């Protein structure tokens, strides 16, 4: 089926934007196409944080052919000086006659200003083409701008009876090979993967991503683990590859952790965080991770960790893998632990947006809402 012209070129721009997924954070992914006479004469994308935006990269390829052409750009052209010059005046200088925008910039410094400038210059502007797709592509950036934290995805794999490990703490493997393949892909789309204290010490996770994944070649996702005063074992598998390892721990243990890790010559970052009632403050942790440029965070492992993020209202999307198995055991770990809600009417409601099969497993993708 032939797509309408606006949708066709915007999809091309979205595909270009995707090329910057692992190099532009915390900036948004943006792609641009310059079209003249129904033909592509120039294209570009935002390639790296602090570098030129998509529009000047596209104009560089278009050259003089940009005059009188239509510009398709996934996100509203910026209108203020930051690390680079504003793009809106450049569009005017290039002689562009029409601009088609996927979505307005959520940043208050720019939102609506670029569009207003272009229209004041007599340039025709259309906004909202494939807006839903643009927002999904940049959900990390939108959350980063609006809430000053990463977009948080919770992944959980459990048995029919809600267990994430046997009574002996064994969890390999609950899910099917197809489910595990899906999880690898999910990890590869993140800036960082986080595990809780219990999972870190019990499972000694490797945060595995296929070495062939684009993200791995770019050093992503970072490996983030919450630890206690016990510190981090020198031979922990978190250090098995050169990606950045971030150790999160209570501020009170800073001196002890620094002393323990001072001799380790690895890609290691220490992140002390305040605690409340003996637990890491989730919102402060997320704020600090955002400050490191992390805009997409995957939570993996730990019923206590999952509860902490749910309780803090900081789970944006969830993937629930349900395996047709039963472990049983009153002492076996469950997918959500913590204190739990007091009454049924206080339950967190999971609303699946998509349900699919992965081998013998079921995958539920959705969001949580509290009544």
WOGIWO-V557460 format. One record per residue. N is the residue number from 0. RES is the residue in one small letter. PHI is phi in radians with two decimals (NA if undefined). Layout:
BEGIN
((N	RES	PHI) (N	RES	PHI))
END
This chain:
BEGIN
((0	x	NA) (1	x	-1.37) (2	x	-1.43) (3	x	-1.01) (4	x	-0.90) (5	x	-1.04) (6	x	-1.19) (7	x	-1.02) (8	x	-1.29) (9	x	-1.21) (10	x	-1.16) (11	x	-1.10) (12	x	-1.16) (13	x	-1.10) (14	x	-1.13) (15	x	-1.14) (16	x	-1.00) (17	x	-1.05) (18	x	-1.12) (19	x	-1.70) (20	x	-0.93) (21	x	-1.84) (22	x	-2.24) (23	x	-1.84) (24	x	-0.96) (25	x	-1.55) (26	x	-1.26) (27	x	-1.40) (28	x	-1.42) (29	x	-2.43) (30	x	-2.19) (31	x	-2.49) (32	x	-2.23) (33	x	-1.82) (34	x	-2.12) (35	x	-2.37) (36	x	1.05) (37	x	1.39) (38	x	-2.12) (39	x	-1.33) (40	x	-1.97) (41	x	-3.00) (42	x	-2.64) (43	x	-2.98) (44	x	-2.56) (45	x	-1.27) (46	x	-1.58) (47	x	-2.74) (48	x	-1.00) (49	x	1.53) (50	x	-1.61) (51	x	-0.98) (52	x	-1.37) (53	x	-1.09) (54	x	-1.09) (55	x	-1.09) (56	x	-1.13) (57	x	-1.22) (58	x	-1.15) (59	x	-1.08) (60	x	-1.40) (61	x	-1.28) (62	x	1.05) (63	x	-1.20) (64	x	-1.23) (65	x	-1.22) (66	x	-1.11) (67	x	1.42) (68	x	-1.53) (69	x	-1.88) (70	x	-1.81) (71	x	-1.83) (72	x	-2.43) (73	x	-1.19) (74	x	-2.16) (75	x	-0.83) (76	x	-1.03) (77	x	-1.25) (78	x	-2.20) (79	x	-2.24) (80	x	-1.26) (81	x	-2.33) (82	x	-1.40) (83	x	-2.33) (84	x	-1.12) (85	x	-1.15) (86	x	-1.54) (87	x	-1.01) (88	x	-1.10) (89	x	-1.12) (90	x	-1.08) (91	x	-1.11) (92	x	-1.08) (93	x	-1.35) (94	x	1.44) (95	x	-1.13) (96	x	-1.72) (97	x	-2.53) (98	x	-2.19) (99	x	-2.00) (100	x	-1.99) (101	x	-1.29) (102	x	-2.68) (103	x	-1.19) (104	x	-1.26) (105	x	-1.28) (106	x	-1.20) (107	x	-0.96) (108	x	-1.15) (109	x	-2.07) (110	x	-0.89) (111	x	1.43) (112	x	-1.28) (113	x	-1.14) (114	x	-1.10) (115	x	-1.09) (116	x	-1.06) (117	x	-1.09) (118	x	-1.15) (119	x	-1.15) (120	x	-1.55) (121	x	1.44) (122	x	-1.60) (123	x	-1.25) (124	x	-2.25) (125	x	-2.03) (126	x	-2.14) (127	x	1.82) (128	x	-1.40) (129	x	1.00) (130	x	-1.03) (131	x	-1.04) (132	x	-1.16) (133	x	-1.14) (134	x	-1.10) (135	x	-1.12) (136	x	-1.08) (137	x	-1.94) (138	x	-1.07) (139	x	-1.13) (140	x	-1.14) (141	x	-1.09) (142	x	-1.19) (143	x	-1.04) (144	x	-1.27) (145	x	-1.41) (146	x	-2.08) (147	x	1.02) (148	x	-2.64) (149	x	-1.25) (150	x	-1.31) (151	x	-1.86) (152	x	-1.98) (153	x	-1.80) (154	x	-2.00) (155	x	-2.41) (156	x	-2.07) (157	x	-2.48) (158	x	-1.45) (159	x	-1.03) (160	x	-1.65) (161	x	1.40) (162	x	-1.60) (163	x	-1.96) (164	x	-2.92) (165	x	-1.36) (166	x	-1.12) (167	x	-1.58) (168	x	1.45) (169	x	-1.58) (170	x	-2.28) (171	x	-1.67) (172	x	-2.13) (173	x	-1.38) (174	x	-1.64) (175	x	-1.38) (176	x	-0.97) (177	x	-1.13) (178	x	-1.14) (179	x	-1.16) (180	x	-1.12) (181	x	-1.07) (182	x	-1.13) (183	x	-1.04) (184	x	-1.13) (185	x	-1.08) (186	x	-1.06) (187	x	-1.15) (188	x	-1.65) (189	x	-1.82) (190	x	-1.41) (191	x	-2.73) (192	x	-2.10) (193	x	-2.07) (194	x	-2.15) (195	x	-1.45) (196	x	-1.03) (197	x	-1.09) (198	x	-1.13) (199	x	-1.09) (200	x	-1.35) (201	x	-1.38) (202	x	-1.76) (203	x	0.85) (204	x	-1.18) (205	x	-1.83) (206	x	1.00) (207	x	-1.08) (208	x	-2.35) (209	x	-0.94) (210	x	-0.99) (211	x	-1.45) (212	x	-1.18) (213	x	-1.00) (214	x	-1.08) (215	x	-1.10) (216	x	-1.15) (217	x	-1.62) (218	x	1.47) (219	x	-2.07) (220	x	-1.41) (221	x	-1.12) (222	x	-1.84) (223	x	-2.07) (224	x	-2.32) (225	x	-1.52) (226	x	-2.14) (227	x	-1.96) (228	x	-1.15) (229	x	-1.13) (230	x	1.42) (231	x	-2.10) (232	x	-0.99) (233	x	-1.06) (234	x	-1.79) (235	x	-1.04) (236	x	-1.25) (237	x	-1.08) (238	x	-1.72) (239	x	-1.19) (240	x	-2.36) (241	x	-1.37) (242	x	-1.10) (243	x	-1.08) (244	x	-1.88) (245	x	-2.03) (246	x	-1.79) (247	x	-1.76) (248	x	-2.71) (249	x	-1.08) (250	x	-0.94) (251	x	-1.09) (252	x	-1.72) (253	x	-0.96) (254	x	-1.03) (255	x	-1.15) (256	x	-1.21) (257	x	-1.07) (258	x	-1.08) (259	x	-1.21) (260	x	-1.76) (261	x	-1.05) (262	x	-1.59) (263	x	-1.46) (264	x	-1.69) (265	x	-2.39) (266	x	-1.35) (267	x	-2.30) (268	x	-2.24) (269	x	-1.76) (270	x	-2.29) (271	x	-1.30) (272	x	-2.38) (273	x	-1.11) (274	x	-2.10) (275	x	-2.44) (276	x	0.95) (277	x	1.44) (278	x	-2.08) (279	x	-1.02) (280	x	-1.33) (281	x	-1.08) (282	x	-1.17) (283	x	-1.20) (284	x	-1.03) (285	x	-1.13) (286	x	-1.09) (287	x	-1.21) (288	x	-1.14) (289	x	-1.09) (290	x	-1.13) (291	x	-1.56) (292	x	1.62) (293	x	-1.52) (294	x	-1.98) (295	x	-2.32) (296	x	-2.18) (297	x	-1.87) (298	x	-1.64) (299	x	-2.38) (300	x	1.60) (301	x	1.93) (302	x	-1.14) (303	x	-1.16) (304	x	-1.09) (305	x	-1.04) (306	x	-1.10) (307	x	-1.03) (308	x	-1.27) (309	x	-1.11) (310	x	-1.07) (311	x	-1.40) (312	x	1.24) (313	x	-2.12) (314	x	-1.92) (315	x	-1.65) (316	x	-2.59) (317	x	-2.37) (318	x	-2.04) (319	x	-1.98) (320	x	-1.71) (321	x	-1.96) (322	x	-1.67) (323	x	-1.38) (324	x	-2.38) (325	x	-2.29) (326	x	-1.67) (327	x	1.19) (328	x	1.75) (329	x	-1.18) (330	x	-1.74) (331	x	-1.29) (332	x	-1.17) (333	x	-1.88) (334	x	-1.18) (335	x	-2.24) (336	x	-2.07) (337	x	1.17) (338	x	-1.35) (339	x	1.33) (340	x	-1.44) (341	x	-1.39) (342	x	-2.31) (343	x	-0.98) (344	x	-1.25) (345	x	-1.72) (346	x	-1.09) (347	x	-1.45) (348	x	-1.61) (349	x	-1.60) (350	x	-2.01) (351	x	-1.22) (352	x	-1.73) (353	x	-2.66) (354	x	-2.24) (355	x	-2.39) (356	x	-1.77) (357	x	-2.23) (358	x	1.12) (359	x	-1.50) (360	x	-1.59) (361	x	-1.94) (362	x	-2.02) (363	x	-1.89) (364	x	-1.91) (365	x	-3.02) (366	x	-2.30) (367	x	-1.82) (368	x	-2.32) (369	x	-1.79) (370	x	-1.13))
END
